[in-house]
Amino acid sequence: MMQDHRAHAARQTGPVVMELKNITLRFGGVVAIKDISFDIRQGEIRAIIGPNGAGKSSMLNVISGFYHPQEGQVIFKGTPRGPMKPFQVARLGIARTFQNIALFEGMTVLDNIMTGRLNRMKAGFLAQALWWGKAEREETQNRAAVERIIDFLEIQNIRKTPVGRLPYGLKKRVELARALAAEPQLLLLDEPMAGMNVEEKEDMSRFILDLNDEFGTTICLIEHDMGVVMDLSDRVVVMDYGRKIGDGTPAEVRGNQAVIDAYLGVAHD
């Protein structure tokens, strides 16, 4: 069934949405990313894998504007992107989740997800304070959008629960909901399955597939669970010590000897 998904997704793949060209990122004398190039196509699920310390999260931080590479180009929808703040990148249509959950623990699930709509709120402060005119219309539209996401991710029964009371797996789902509230053209997921049990991983995998299949959301994810990566992804880029050592379909990556030696386990003929 997962193989059918990849074939279906490949037929839907559109033009290149994001292109990383010769990206090099340094922290002092430490090279986190060394001359890496790859692209992300519209409608695909693109995975970035590699051992701990390979530079995967650093690459996601480059894409989302948290880090600015010393060399190379980030090209979004055909336009080279200069140094930008994360909120400016978000306004372009790029949203993300984090390896370590970054939610407001004292706020309800609903209010946390509503924060994902901030870039879509245009009314002035006074109108918002008075909940009048444009602000009232915006609030109604934003609430409706958030309720659709809550229904999609099947978290209706916890919508008014403070996030701090939720188990880990549901917190990860709320963080996904907040990212979706921004209506991203490109969704970045940093280890969405980390710390989850088998049932929680199955649920999250289903939601990711549904996002891609039903809504056409372009997704780039980092994940350590190779079963998840091989089942979900259309293409995989493999990093090791800041370098790219593989790039292709799951089957191509699985058979790449350099990838096997560095990450999947040594298997020479």
Buried (B, 14 or more C-beta within 10 A) or exposed (E): EEEEBBEEBBEBBEEBBBBBBEBBBBEEEEBBBBBBBBBBBBBBBBBBBBEEEBBBBBBBBBBBBBBEBEEBBBBBBEEEBEEBEBEBBBEBBBBBBBBEBEBEEEBBBBBBBBBBBEBBBEBEEEBBEEEEEEBBEBBEEBEEBBBEBBEBBEBEEBBEBBBEEBEEBBBBBBBBBBBBBBBBBBBBBBBBBBEBEEEBBEBBBEBBBEBBBEEEBBBBBBBBBBEBBBBBBBBBBBBBBBBBBBBBBBEEBBBBBEBBBBBBEEEEE
